[in-house]
Amino acid sequence: MDKTTVFTLQRMKEKGEKFCCITVYDATFARLVHAAGAETMLVGDSLGMVLQGHDSTVPVTLEHMAYHTACAARGNRGALLIADLPFMTYATAQQALTGATALMQAGAQVVKMEGGVWLSETIHMLVERGIPVCAHLGLTPQSVNVFGGFRVQGRTPKSAKSILADAAEIQDAGASLLVLECIPSALAADISEKLQIPVIGIGAGPGTDGQVLVLHDLLGLCESPPRFVEDFMTGRDSIPAALKAFVNAVKSGSYPGPRHCYTE
Ligand code: KIV
């Protein structure tokens, strides 16, 4: 498989081909995820929950992210490697530049940040300096304390309108990718259709251009999985087979199905 770039994903969107992303935190899983055919991998700050045992991503630091990004980059054989800027490392544009530089130097090819309109100057500044950006809207886990829990977003007309406006703004600011998490499927499909940049969904229904799942969730290791999670390990005899099953299910359109989706 050739190296995936943001342009590969752009072309896939234009052709209507679905692409996959799986979170990774180390070299071995980065190798396996690429071998399974996922075009992208995310060193997610979800590592705060699935590796470190916290109940949110808030305690994760830039040092943690740089360490796991470097580990994953060593095992990656050609997937586009996205890494999360963790909580409070991009509150100002200058902080974002420092943090994004550390992640890019650790091996990331794109940095991800949670937020919309308020990030547009920061996104513009990073992109102008050679750092591609993936924005993240909807249920943005670093704001769990504002939301009062991991709740589906975009269910009221006001909230849906605001997510749509944020999406348009981050595209105008120069973001290359957008993650939409836990929003009604119809809203995610509408945003994906309106934006030119590829949109990656998690708990956002089948209408996005790509799908992402947390590695531990798709391997059935989550204690109380949210409804959008499918355990791809059940019925399979190896981790590579489960990873491949996720990739195939996304590409064939069988995942996510109606039981994984949220409505208004
Ligand atoms: O940190 C993470 O794993 C993420 C995904 C849930 C998209 O941001």
py3Dmol code that shows the C-alpha trace and the ligand (Angstrom):
import py3Dmol

protein = """\
ATOM      1  CA  MET A   1       0.000   0.000   0.000  1.00  0.00           C
ATOM      2  CA  ASP A   2       1.313   3.462  -0.915  1.00  0.00           C
ATOM      3  CA  LYS A   3       1.863   6.126   1.708  1.00  0.00           C
ATOM      4  CA  THR A   4      -1.379   7.923   2.514  1.00  0.00           C
ATOM      5  CA  THR A   5      -1.373  11.702   2.520  1.00  0.00           C
ATOM      6  CA  VAL A   6      -4.108  14.259   3.054  1.00  0.00           C
ATOM      7  CA  PHE A   7      -4.424  14.354  -0.755  1.00  0.00           C
ATOM      8  CA  THR A   8      -5.080  10.595  -0.870  1.00  0.00           C
ATOM      9  CA  LEU A   9      -8.013  11.107   1.492  1.00  0.00           C
ATOM     10  CA  GLN A  10      -9.204  14.085  -0.508  1.00  0.00           C
ATOM     11  CA  ARG A  11      -9.217  11.983  -3.679  1.00  0.00           C
ATOM     12  CA  MET A  12     -11.026   9.151  -1.873  1.00  0.00           C
ATOM     13  CA  LYS A  13     -13.727  11.591  -0.774  1.00  0.00           C
ATOM     14  CA  GLU A  14     -14.116  12.873  -4.321  1.00  0.00           C
ATOM     15  CA  LYS A  15     -14.527   9.306  -5.575  1.00  0.00           C
ATOM     16  CA  GLY A  16     -16.923   8.358  -2.768  1.00  0.00           C
ATOM     17  CA  GLU A  17     -14.515   5.748  -1.351  1.00  0.00           C
ATOM     18  CA  LYS A  18     -14.714   5.250   2.412  1.00  0.00           C
ATOM     19  CA  PHE A  19     -11.495   5.276   4.437  1.00  0.00           C
ATOM     20  CA  CYS A  20     -10.563   4.003   7.894  1.00  0.00           C
ATOM     21  CA  CYS A  21      -8.773   5.285  10.937  1.00  0.00           C
ATOM     22  CA  ILE A  22      -7.929   3.354  14.117  1.00  0.00           C
ATOM     23  CA  THR A  23      -6.311   4.766  17.235  1.00  0.00           C
ATOM     24  CA  VAL A  24      -2.813   3.491  18.037  1.00  0.00           C
ATOM     25  CA  TYR A  25      -0.442   4.179  20.887  1.00  0.00           C
ATOM     26  CA  ASP A  26       2.597   2.002  20.156  1.00  0.00           C
ATOM     27  CA  ALA A  27       4.772   0.620  17.380  1.00  0.00           C
ATOM     28  CA  THR A  28       3.302  -2.890  17.216  1.00  0.00           C
ATOM     29  CA  PHE A  29      -0.286  -1.739  16.812  1.00  0.00           C
ATOM     30  CA  ALA A  30       0.770   0.939  14.334  1.00  0.00           C
ATOM     31  CA  ARG A  31       2.299  -1.831  12.200  1.00  0.00           C
ATOM     32  CA  LEU A  32      -0.805  -4.033  12.535  1.00  0.00           C
ATOM     33  CA  VAL A  33      -3.254  -1.216  11.810  1.00  0.00           C
ATOM     34  CA  HIS A  34      -1.397  -0.288   8.644  1.00  0.00           C
ATOM     35  CA  ALA A  35      -1.185  -3.957   7.610  1.00  0.00           C
ATOM     36  CA  ALA A  36      -4.968  -4.248   8.097  1.00  0.00           C
ATOM     37  CA  GLY A  37      -5.446  -1.607   5.401  1.00  0.00           C
ATOM     38  CA  ALA A  38      -6.387   1.452   7.467  1.00  0.00           C
ATOM     39  CA  GLU A  39      -5.361   4.561   5.555  1.00  0.00           C
ATOM     40  CA  THR A  40      -4.947   6.638   8.700  1.00  0.00           C
ATOM     41  CA  MET A  41      -4.117   6.129  12.357  1.00  0.00           C
ATOM     42  CA  LEU A  42      -4.700   8.454  15.271  1.00  0.00           C
ATOM     43  CA  VAL A  43      -2.514   8.703  18.338  1.00  0.00           C
ATOM     44  CA  GLY A  44      -5.504   9.788  20.373  1.00  0.00           C
ATOM     45  CA  ASP A  45      -5.476  11.400  23.776  1.00  0.00           C
ATOM     46  CA  SER A  46      -7.973   8.605  24.494  1.00  0.00           C
ATOM     47  CA  LEU A  47      -4.759   6.999  25.752  1.00  0.00           C
ATOM     48  CA  GLY A  48      -5.516   8.809  29.008  1.00  0.00           C
ATOM     49  CA  MET A  49      -8.504   6.500  29.428  1.00  0.00           C
ATOM     50  CA  VAL A  50      -7.534   3.231  27.705  1.00  0.00           C
ATOM     51  CA  LEU A  51      -3.832   3.151  28.701  1.00  0.00           C
ATOM     52  CA  GLN A  52      -3.564   5.320  31.788  1.00  0.00           C
ATOM     53  CA  GLY A  53      -6.907   4.483  33.416  1.00  0.00           C
ATOM     54  CA  HIS A  54      -8.205   8.048  33.858  1.00  0.00           C
ATOM     55  CA  ASP A  55     -11.906   8.756  33.501  1.00  0.00           C
ATOM     56  CA  SER A  56     -11.294  11.492  30.903  1.00  0.00           C
ATOM     57  CA  THR A  57      -8.599  12.765  28.541  1.00  0.00           C
ATOM     58  CA  VAL A  58      -8.002  15.905  30.618  1.00  0.00           C
ATOM     59  CA  PRO A  59      -4.902  14.618  32.518  1.00  0.00           C
ATOM     60  CA  VAL A  60      -2.970  13.785  29.312  1.00  0.00           C
ATOM     61  CA  THR A  61       0.106  15.945  28.718  1.00  0.00           C
ATOM     62  CA  LEU A  62       2.071  16.957  25.643  1.00  0.00           C
ATOM     63  CA  GLU A  63       4.970  14.774  26.846  1.00  0.00           C
ATOM     64  CA  HIS A  64       2.660  11.718  26.936  1.00  0.00           C
ATOM     65  CA  MET A  65       1.415  12.474  23.430  1.00  0.00           C
ATOM     66  CA  ALA A  66       4.903  13.041  22.007  1.00  0.00           C
ATOM     67  CA  TYR A  67       6.125   9.777  23.557  1.00  0.00           C
ATOM     68  CA  HIS A  68       3.274   7.669  22.135  1.00  0.00           C
ATOM     69  CA  THR A  69       3.426   9.465  18.782  1.00  0.00           C
ATOM     70  CA  ALA A  70       7.121   8.596  18.481  1.00  0.00           C
ATOM     71  CA  CYS A  71       6.388   4.945  19.399  1.00  0.00           C
ATOM     72  CA  ALA A  72       3.583   4.684  16.824  1.00  0.00           C
ATOM     73  CA  ALA A  73       5.599   6.447  14.119  1.00  0.00           C
ATOM     74  CA  ARG A  74       8.344   3.817  14.426  1.00  0.00           C
ATOM     75  CA  GLY A  75       5.870   1.024  13.654  1.00  0.00           C
ATOM     76  CA  ASN A  76       3.854   2.827  10.995  1.00  0.00           C
ATOM     77  CA  ARG A  77       4.586   1.684   7.436  1.00  0.00           C
ATOM     78  CA  GLY A  78       2.672   4.317   5.482  1.00  0.00           C
ATOM     79  CA  ALA A  79      -0.652   5.299   7.030  1.00  0.00           C
ATOM     80  CA  LEU A  80      -1.293   8.998   7.611  1.00  0.00           C
ATOM     81  CA  LEU A  81      -0.399   9.550  11.255  1.00  0.00           C
ATOM     82  CA  ILE A  82      -2.580  12.053  13.107  1.00  0.00           C
ATOM     83  CA  ALA A  83      -1.797  12.995  16.723  1.00  0.00           C
ATOM     84  CA  ASP A  84      -3.930  14.800  19.278  1.00  0.00           C
ATOM     85  CA  LEU A  85      -2.847  18.019  20.913  1.00  0.00           C
ATOM     86  CA  PRO A  86      -3.955  17.360  24.495  1.00  0.00           C
ATOM     87  CA  PHE A  87      -6.003  19.469  26.897  1.00  0.00           C
ATOM     88  CA  MET A  88      -4.895  23.097  27.284  1.00  0.00           C
ATOM     89  CA  THR A  89      -1.923  22.856  24.930  1.00  0.00           C
ATOM     90  CA  TYR A  90      -3.574  25.016  22.247  1.00  0.00           C
ATOM     91  CA  ALA A  91      -5.445  27.617  24.292  1.00  0.00           C
ATOM     92  CA  THR A  92      -3.325  30.230  22.495  1.00  0.00           C
ATOM     93  CA  ALA A  93      -1.881  30.135  18.999  1.00  0.00           C
ATOM     94  CA  GLN A  94       1.642  30.239  20.402  1.00  0.00           C
ATOM     95  CA  GLN A  95       0.980  27.221  22.649  1.00  0.00           C
ATOM     96  CA  ALA A  96      -0.479  25.385  19.656  1.00  0.00           C
ATOM     97  CA  LEU A  97       2.639  26.104  17.607  1.00  0.00           C
ATOM     98  CA  THR A  98       4.910  24.778  20.367  1.00  0.00           C
ATOM     99  CA  GLY A  99       2.778  21.667  20.921  1.00  0.00           C
ATOM    100  CA  ALA A 100       2.233  20.920  17.245  1.00  0.00           C
ATOM    101  CA  THR A 101       5.967  21.268  16.589  1.00  0.00           C
ATOM    102  CA  ALA A 102       6.688  18.678  19.288  1.00  0.00           C
ATOM    103  CA  LEU A 103       4.161  16.225  17.815  1.00  0.00           C
ATOM    104  CA  MET A 104       5.352  16.737  14.227  1.00  0.00           C
ATOM    105  CA  GLN A 105       8.950  16.215  15.319  1.00  0.00           C
ATOM    106  CA  ALA A 106       7.853  13.028  17.098  1.00  0.00           C
ATOM    107  CA  GLY A 107       6.482  11.703  13.786  1.00  0.00           C
ATOM    108  CA  ALA A 108       2.939  13.058  13.384  1.00  0.00           C
ATOM    109  CA  GLN A 109       1.881  14.223   9.927  1.00  0.00           C
ATOM    110  CA  VAL A 110      -1.288  15.998  11.045  1.00  0.00           C
ATOM    111  CA  VAL A 111      -2.245  17.439  14.440  1.00  0.00           C
ATOM    112  CA  LYS A 112      -5.788  17.280  15.808  1.00  0.00           C
ATOM    113  CA  MET A 113      -7.460  19.912  17.959  1.00  0.00           C
ATOM    114  CA  GLU A 114     -10.931  20.043  19.476  1.00  0.00           C
ATOM    115  CA  GLY A 115     -12.898  23.163  18.618  1.00  0.00           C
ATOM    116  CA  GLY A 116     -14.435  25.303  15.915  1.00  0.00           C
ATOM    117  CA  VAL A 117     -14.652  29.033  15.254  1.00  0.00           C
ATOM    118  CA  TRP A 118     -12.417  29.991  18.191  1.00  0.00           C
ATOM    119  CA  LEU A 119      -9.585  27.926  16.635  1.00  0.00           C
ATOM    120  CA  SER A 120      -9.688  29.438  13.173  1.00  0.00           C
ATOM    121  CA  GLU A 121      -6.754  31.838  13.640  1.00  0.00           C
ATOM    122  CA  THR A 122      -4.697  29.075  15.212  1.00  0.00           C
ATOM    123  CA  ILE A 123      -5.483  26.671  12.365  1.00  0.00           C
ATOM    124  CA  HIS A 124      -4.564  29.331   9.804  1.00  0.00           C
ATOM    125  CA  MET A 125      -1.280  30.016  11.566  1.00  0.00           C
ATOM    126  CA  LEU A 126      -0.283  26.329  11.819  1.00  0.00           C
ATOM    127  CA  VAL A 127      -1.176  25.567   8.208  1.00  0.00           C
ATOM    128  CA  GLU A 128       0.757  28.598   6.973  1.00  0.00           C
ATOM    129  CA  ARG A 129       3.785  27.253   8.847  1.00  0.00           C
ATOM    130  CA  GLY A 130       3.525  23.761   7.334  1.00  0.00           C
ATOM    131  CA  ILE A 131       1.463  21.882   9.916  1.00  0.00           C
ATOM    132  CA  PRO A 132      -1.702  20.203   8.598  1.00  0.00           C
ATOM    133  CA  VAL A 133      -4.653  20.300  10.984  1.00  0.00           C
ATOM    134  CA  CYS A 134      -7.552  17.972  11.720  1.00  0.00           C
ATOM    135  CA  ALA A 135     -10.320  19.674  13.699  1.00  0.00           C
ATOM    136  CA  HIS A 136     -12.705  17.783  16.003  1.00  0.00           C
ATOM    137  CA  LEU A 137     -16.334  18.825  16.603  1.00  0.00           C
ATOM    138  CA  GLY A 138     -19.456  17.428  18.269  1.00  0.00           C
ATOM    139  CA  LEU A 139     -18.656  15.544  21.450  1.00  0.00           C
ATOM    140  CA  THR A 140     -15.192  16.923  22.094  1.00  0.00           C
ATOM    141  CA  PRO A 141     -13.952  14.812  25.018  1.00  0.00           C
ATOM    142  CA  GLN A 142     -11.598  17.470  26.421  1.00  0.00           C
ATOM    143  CA  SER A 143     -14.755  19.508  27.180  1.00  0.00           C
ATOM    144  CA  VAL A 144     -16.473  16.681  29.074  1.00  0.00           C
ATOM    145  CA  ASN A 145     -16.723  18.876  32.168  1.00  0.00           C
ATOM    146  CA  VAL A 146     -18.547  21.570  30.218  1.00  0.00           C
ATOM    147  CA  PHE A 147     -20.943  19.015  28.698  1.00  0.00           C
ATOM    148  CA  GLY A 148     -21.565  17.336  32.070  1.00  0.00           C
ATOM    149  CA  GLY A 149     -20.645  13.920  30.696  1.00  0.00           C
ATOM    150  CA  PHE A 150     -19.991  12.136  27.405  1.00  0.00           C
ATOM    151  CA  ARG A 151     -23.254  13.237  25.792  1.00  0.00           C
ATOM    152  CA  VAL A 152     -24.436  13.231  22.192  1.00  0.00           C
ATOM    153  CA  GLN A 153     -24.182  16.757  20.735  1.00  0.00           C
ATOM    154  CA  GLY A 154     -26.059  18.556  17.952  1.00  0.00           C
ATOM    155  CA  ARG A 155     -29.508  17.340  18.938  1.00  0.00           C
ATOM    156  CA  THR A 156     -31.166  20.756  19.146  1.00  0.00           C
ATOM    157  CA  PRO A 157     -31.527  23.006  16.082  1.00  0.00           C
ATOM    158  CA  LYS A 158     -29.293  25.617  17.786  1.00  0.00           C
ATOM    159  CA  SER A 159     -26.528  23.146  18.554  1.00  0.00           C
ATOM    160  CA  ALA A 160     -26.730  21.548  15.086  1.00  0.00           C
ATOM    161  CA  LYS A 161     -26.481  24.994  13.471  1.00  0.00           C
ATOM    162  CA  SER A 162     -23.480  25.866  15.575  1.00  0.00           C
ATOM    163  CA  ILE A 163     -21.628  22.630  14.681  1.00  0.00           C
ATOM    164  CA  LEU A 164     -22.330  23.249  10.989  1.00  0.00           C
ATOM    165  CA  ALA A 165     -21.045  26.827  11.268  1.00  0.00           C
ATOM    166  CA  ASP A 166     -17.932  25.631  13.111  1.00  0.00           C
ATOM    167  CA  ALA A 167     -17.277  23.048  10.398  1.00  0.00           C
ATOM    168  CA  ALA A 168     -17.486  25.630   7.625  1.00  0.00           C
ATOM    169  CA  GLU A 169     -15.203  27.981   9.565  1.00  0.00           C
ATOM    170  CA  ILE A 170     -12.465  25.428  10.226  1.00  0.00           C
ATOM    171  CA  GLN A 171     -12.467  24.480   6.543  1.00  0.00           C
ATOM    172  CA  ASP A 172     -12.126  28.140   5.565  1.00  0.00           C
ATOM    173  CA  ALA A 173      -9.279  28.483   8.067  1.00  0.00           C
ATOM    174  CA  GLY A 174      -7.356  25.746   6.230  1.00  0.00           C
ATOM    175  CA  ALA A 175      -8.027  22.511   8.145  1.00  0.00           C
ATOM    176  CA  SER A 176      -7.341  19.417   6.038  1.00  0.00           C
ATOM    177  CA  LEU A 177      -9.610  17.005   7.949  1.00  0.00           C
ATOM    178  CA  LEU A 178     -12.492  17.051  10.396  1.00  0.00           C
ATOM    179  CA  VAL A 179     -13.556  14.500  13.030  1.00  0.00           C
ATOM    180  CA  LEU A 180     -17.221  14.528  14.025  1.00  0.00           C
ATOM    181  CA  GLU A 181     -17.969  12.637  17.238  1.00  0.00           C
ATOM    182  CA  CYS A 182     -21.345  11.534  18.626  1.00  0.00           C
ATOM    183  CA  ILE A 183     -23.784  13.646  16.668  1.00  0.00           C
ATOM    184  CA  PRO A 184     -26.979  12.640  14.853  1.00  0.00           C
ATOM    185  CA  SER A 185     -26.281  10.796  11.600  1.00  0.00           C
ATOM    186  CA  ALA A 186     -28.326  13.221   9.486  1.00  0.00           C
ATOM    187  CA  LEU A 187     -26.302  16.204  10.736  1.00  0.00           C
ATOM    188  CA  ALA A 188     -22.991  14.424  10.086  1.00  0.00           C
ATOM    189  CA  ALA A 189     -24.094  13.440   6.582  1.00  0.00           C
ATOM    190  CA  ASP A 190     -25.148  17.016   5.853  1.00  0.00           C
ATOM    191  CA  ILE A 191     -21.809  18.427   7.043  1.00  0.00           C
ATOM    192  CA  SER A 192     -19.837  15.796   5.099  1.00  0.00           C
ATOM    193  CA  GLU A 193     -21.723  16.664   1.939  1.00  0.00           C
ATOM    194  CA  LYS A 194     -21.312  20.418   2.390  1.00  0.00           C
ATOM    195  CA  LEU A 195     -17.567  20.336   3.161  1.00  0.00           C
ATOM    196  CA  GLN A 196     -14.874  19.746   0.575  1.00  0.00           C
ATOM    197  CA  ILE A 197     -12.434  18.341   3.156  1.00  0.00           C
ATOM    198  CA  PRO A 198     -12.694  14.684   4.266  1.00  0.00           C
ATOM    199  CA  VAL A 199     -14.817  14.124   7.371  1.00  0.00           C
ATOM    200  CA  ILE A 200     -14.118  11.231   9.753  1.00  0.00           C
ATOM    201  CA  GLY A 201     -16.969  10.036  11.949  1.00  0.00           C
ATOM    202  CA  ILE A 202     -17.177   8.268  15.290  1.00  0.00           C
ATOM    203  CA  GLY A 203     -20.716   7.742  16.497  1.00  0.00           C
ATOM    204  CA  ALA A 204     -21.782   9.994  13.627  1.00  0.00           C
ATOM    205  CA  GLY A 205     -23.448   7.491  11.322  1.00  0.00           C
ATOM    206  CA  PRO A 206     -22.597   6.136   7.883  1.00  0.00           C
ATOM    207  CA  GLY A 207     -22.650   9.433   5.964  1.00  0.00           C
ATOM    208  CA  THR A 208     -19.121  10.615   6.778  1.00  0.00           C
ATOM    209  CA  ASP A 209     -16.188  10.020   4.415  1.00  0.00           C
ATOM    210  CA  GLY A 210     -14.225   7.898   6.883  1.00  0.00           C
ATOM    211  CA  GLN A 211     -14.742   6.155  10.212  1.00  0.00           C
ATOM    212  CA  VAL A 212     -12.550   6.034  13.296  1.00  0.00           C
ATOM    213  CA  LEU A 213     -12.762   3.787  16.342  1.00  0.00           C
ATOM    214  CA  VAL A 214     -10.676   3.534  19.474  1.00  0.00           C
ATOM    215  CA  LEU A 215      -8.523   0.402  19.185  1.00  0.00           C
ATOM    216  CA  HIS A 216      -9.552  -1.038  22.556  1.00  0.00           C
ATOM    217  CA  ASP A 217     -13.244  -0.528  21.745  1.00  0.00           C
ATOM    218  CA  LEU A 218     -13.157  -2.340  18.423  1.00  0.00           C
ATOM    219  CA  LEU A 219     -11.241  -5.185  20.073  1.00  0.00           C
ATOM    220  CA  GLY A 220     -14.095  -5.583  22.576  1.00  0.00           C
ATOM    221  CA  LEU A 221     -12.020  -4.446  25.573  1.00  0.00           C
ATOM    222  CA  CYS A 222     -14.295  -1.595  26.666  1.00  0.00           C
ATOM    223  CA  GLU A 223     -16.216  -2.181  29.946  1.00  0.00           C
ATOM    224  CA  SER A 224     -19.382  -0.338  28.949  1.00  0.00           C
ATOM    225  CA  PRO A 225     -19.204   0.475  25.245  1.00  0.00           C
ATOM    226  CA  PRO A 226     -21.244   3.338  23.785  1.00  0.00           C
ATOM    227  CA  ARG A 227     -23.860   2.306  21.235  1.00  0.00           C
ATOM    228  CA  PHE A 228     -21.727   3.186  18.210  1.00  0.00           C
ATOM    229  CA  VAL A 229     -19.029   0.653  19.148  1.00  0.00           C
ATOM    230  CA  GLU A 230     -18.939  -2.735  17.462  1.00  0.00           C
ATOM    231  CA  ASP A 231     -16.807  -5.504  18.942  1.00  0.00           C
ATOM    232  CA  PHE A 232     -14.930  -6.827  15.895  1.00  0.00           C
ATOM    233  CA  MET A 233     -13.021  -9.415  17.967  1.00  0.00           C
ATOM    234  CA  THR A 234     -16.047 -11.585  18.675  1.00  0.00           C
ATOM    235  CA  GLY A 235     -16.108 -14.524  16.300  1.00  0.00           C
ATOM    236  CA  ARG A 236     -12.541 -13.923  15.115  1.00  0.00           C
ATOM    237  CA  ASP A 237      -9.414 -15.694  16.239  1.00  0.00           C
ATOM    238  CA  SER A 238      -6.806 -12.957  16.022  1.00  0.00           C
ATOM    239  CA  ILE A 239      -6.276  -9.231  16.477  1.00  0.00           C
ATOM    240  CA  PRO A 240      -5.163  -8.766  12.837  1.00  0.00           C
ATOM    241  CA  ALA A 241      -8.405 -10.460  11.724  1.00  0.00           C
ATOM    242  CA  ALA A 242     -10.489  -8.122  13.924  1.00  0.00           C
ATOM    243  CA  LEU A 243      -8.687  -5.027  12.587  1.00  0.00           C
ATOM    244  CA  LYS A 244      -9.196  -6.219   9.024  1.00  0.00           C
ATOM    245  CA  ALA A 245     -12.891  -6.906   9.732  1.00  0.00           C
ATOM    246  CA  PHE A 246     -13.347  -3.285  10.865  1.00  0.00           C
ATOM    247  CA  VAL A 247     -11.622  -1.983   7.730  1.00  0.00           C
ATOM    248  CA  ASN A 248     -13.709  -4.241   5.476  1.00  0.00           C
ATOM    249  CA  ALA A 249     -16.944  -3.314   7.265  1.00  0.00           C
ATOM    250  CA  VAL A 250     -16.288   0.408   6.799  1.00  0.00           C
ATOM    251  CA  LYS A 251     -15.349   0.000   3.157  1.00  0.00           C
ATOM    252  CA  SER A 252     -18.353  -2.186   2.364  1.00  0.00           C
ATOM    253  CA  GLY A 253     -20.699   0.174   4.217  1.00  0.00           C
ATOM    254  CA  SER A 254     -21.849  -2.458   6.724  1.00  0.00           C
ATOM    255  CA  TYR A 255     -20.402  -0.461   9.648  1.00  0.00           C
ATOM    256  CA  PRO A 256     -21.832   1.690  11.107  1.00  0.00           C
ATOM    257  CA  GLY A 257     -25.318   0.219  10.843  1.00  0.00           C
ATOM    258  CA  PRO A 258     -28.597   1.647  12.154  1.00  0.00           C
ATOM    259  CA  ARG A 259     -28.044   0.260  15.669  1.00  0.00           C
ATOM    260  CA  HIS A 260     -24.784   2.256  15.975  1.00  0.00           C
ATOM    261  CA  CYS A 261     -26.401   5.606  15.087  1.00  0.00           C
ATOM    262  CA  TYR A 262     -27.910   8.551  16.951  1.00  0.00           C
ATOM    263  CA  THR A 263     -30.968  10.449  15.769  1.00  0.00           C
ATOM    264  CA  GLU A 264     -32.146  13.959  16.621  1.00  0.00           C
TER     265      GLU A 264
END
"""
ligand_1 = """\
8
KIV
O -8.592 10.536 21.346
C -9.200 9.851 20.515
O -9.066 8.633 20.443
C -10.102 10.541 19.620
C -11.072 9.706 18.848
C -12.193 9.343 19.734
C -11.544 10.368 17.604
O -10.109 11.736 19.531
"""
view = py3Dmol.view(width=600, height=400)
view.addModel(protein, "pdb")
view.setStyle({"model": 0}, {"cartoon": {"style": "trace"}})
view.addModel(ligand_1, "xyz")
view.setStyle({"model": 1}, {"stick": {}})
view.zoomTo()
view.show()
